[in-house]
């Protein structure tokens, strides 16, 4: 599973907006105390999407995307070298898993 949000991005937003004591309940599910509240609340989904739109891809997402591109190029070269379609089939499978992991979960 890929983290779609960087913890530093969420911490910066919390500091700017007065939210305190940020913690991660589970992957991509962030909680903090809003200003003046005594119970933690989840960081709103629209805020997470706004942060994502502003900041772009995380390091982990860029790493997976780059490895998919490099793997595909390597598979093309190996396919021509061995005259076999199997490297392209494996690259397709890897790319399918990568794209599925890059999808944002609906909350």
Secondary structure, 3 states (H helix, E strand, C coil): CCCCCCHHHHHHHHHHHCCEEEEEEECCEEEEECCCCCCEEECCHHHHHHHHHHHCCCHHHHHHHHHHHHHHHHHHHHHHHHCCCHHHHHHHHHHHHHHHHHCCCCC
